[in-house]
């Protein structure tokens, strides 16, 4: 439940909490990897694997959001530098 709360905090201001997306991605992908290993070992069924598909989707969305926030931050720095040069 603590991670669910962290996801809500990140969603409230993604630019501010961009670095929190890194452990969030680790949490999502570690769970997907664990379930994948359990499936390969035959310890869980296909229906259990299907339950993790939202976690995989959220992990991919965190990667996408992190990349977009990084690009946005880079553009803001360049814009600030240009503004400083023109002044």
NORPE-V776592 format. One record per residue. N is the residue number from 1. D_FIRST is the distance of its C-alpha to the first C-alpha in Angstrom with 1 decimal. Layout:
n->(N | N)
d_first->(D_FIRST | D_FIRST)
//
This chain:
n->(1 | 2 | 3 | 4 | 5 | 6 | 7 | 8 | 9 | 10 | 11 | 12 | 13 | 14 | 15 | 16 | 17 | 18 | 19 | 20 | 21 | 22 | 23 | 24 | 25 | 26 | 27 | 28 | 29 | 30 | 31 | 32 | 33 | 34 | 35 | 36 | 37 | 38 | 39 | 40 | 41 | 42 | 43 | 44 | 45 | 46 | 47 | 48 | 49 | 50 | 51 | 52 | 53 | 54 | 55 | 56 | 57 | 58 | 59 | 60 | 61 | 62 | 63 | 64 | 65 | 66 | 67 | 68 | 69 | 70 | 71 | 72 | 73 | 74 | 75 | 76 | 77 | 78 | 79 | 80 | 81 | 82 | 83 | 84 | 85 | 86 | 87)
d_first->(0.0 | 3.8 | 5.4 | 5.1 | 6.5 | 8.7 | 9.9 | 11.0 | 12.7 | 14.4 | 15.5 | 17.1 | 19.5 | 19.5 | 22.8 | 21.6 | 18.4 | 20.1 | 19.7 | 15.9 | 16.4 | 17.9 | 15.0 | 13.0 | 15.9 | 16.1 | 12.5 | 13.5 | 17.0 | 16.4 | 14.5 | 17.4 | 19.9 | 18.8 | 19.0 | 22.3 | 23.7 | 22.8 | 24.6 | 27.5 | 27.9 | 28.0 | 25.2 | 23.3 | 24.9 | 25.1 | 22.9 | 20.0 | 20.8 | 21.0 | 17.4 | 16.4 | 18.6 | 16.1 | 14.3 | 17.8 | 18.6 | 15.7 | 16.8 | 20.4 | 19.6 | 18.0 | 21.3 | 23.3 | 21.8 | 22.2 | 25.8 | 26.6 | 25.3 | 27.4 | 30.4 | 30.1 | 29.9 | 32.9 | 34.9 | 34.2 | 35.5 | 38.6 | 39.1 | 39.0 | 41.4 | 43.8 | 43.7 | 44.6 | 47.5 | 49.0 | 49.0)
//
